[in-house]
């Protein structure tokens, strides 16, 4: 019992005396997600290809284009309120029908994949995007 208590005190002292804390997760800087991402999107039995482009200096900007989507449209649509924090990309984008999509896509695979959901017209759209090589 004494050995366990000594170990606990040693670890506590080590932490209190300035043990190095892990750095913020790599990929949390907006510059790490800038580029072009493509992959499938799914809404029920409907699917297509999504192209997400992220750019900007200081402020994250970008656009989203979906193929095979009558409601959202197939034109390139500008993102609003785009931000990358805590390993997740969040953005809003308005479709051709005037409905707003709200997305939250975690970045995984050492910054090479985004897989998550967006809410659009009350439905969940699943995205599985891969970063394109520059």
N, C-alpha and C positions, 0 to 999 in steps of 0.2 A: 504494500500500500504506500509505503514511504517513497519508493522509486517512482510510482505514478504521479504522486503529488509533486515531487521534485521536477519531473519532466514537465508537468503542467506549469509550474512556476517559471521554469526556464523558457518555455515557449512564450508565455505571457510577457516576461521581461524582454525577450527578443523583439516581440511585436511592439512593445511600448517604447523601446529605445531606437526606433527608426528602421525597422526591417524594411527593405525595399518592397513596395507594393507593386502588384502587376500593373503594367502600363495599360492604358485604354486599349480595348480590342482593336487590332489592326483592321482597317477598312471603315472606321468610323468617320474619316475625313471625307467630305463630299467629293473631293477630287478622285477618290478611289472608286466611285461608281460612275463617273463620267465616261461616256462612250455609247456604243450601240449594243442593245440587248435584243435578241429575237428568240421566239419559241412559240409553242402552241398556247392557245387560250381555249377554255371549255365553259360552256353554259348549257347545262342539260345535255341534249343530244346534238347541240350545235357546237362547232369548233372552227378555228381558223388559226392564222399566224399573226402574232403581235410583234410590232417593232417599236421598241422604246428607246428613244434617244435622249441622253442626258448631257448637258453642257452648262457653261456659264462660269464666270469668274466671281468668286465670293458668294453669289446667290445661285442656287441650283435651279436651272431651267431645263426645259425639254419638251418632248412631244411624244404622242402615242398614236400609232396607226394599227387598226385591226382589219384583217381581211375577212370576208364572209360574214359581215355583221350589218344587217339591214337597219336595225334600230340605232346603233352607235354611229354607223356610217363607215366608209372606207377611206375617207380623207384623213390627212395628218391633222391631229388636234393638239393644241398647245396645253401643257400642264400648268396647273396653278398650285400654289402652296406646296411645292416640292421641297422635301427635306430628307436628309439622311442622318439618322441618329440611332445609336444603340444597335447598330447592325441591321436596321430596317429602313427601307425606302418607303416614304409616305407621300402621296400626291393626290390631287383631284384633277379631273378633266371632264369637260362637258361634251357630250355626244351630239351628233347631228340633230337628234330628236329633242334636245334641250335638257335631257336628264343628266345629272351629275354622277360621275363615277368617283368613288373614294377607295383608294387602294392602300394596302399595307403589305409590302413584299420583303420578307427577310432575305438577306444576302448570305449564301452559304458556299460551300465548296471552295474555300480560300479566295472568295471574292469573284467566283466565276459563274455562280448560278443565283437566280432569284426564283423563289417558288412561294406563292401565297395567294391570297384572295382579295378581290375587289368587290364592292357592293355597287350594283347598278340597277336602277328601276326595281329595287326590292329583291334582286336576285344576286347570288354569289357567282362571280366569274373567277375561275381558277387560272392562274398564270404559271407557266414553267419556262422561264427565260434563261438564256445562256449568253454570257458576254462574248461579243464578236472580237476577234483579234484585229488589232489596228494595223 
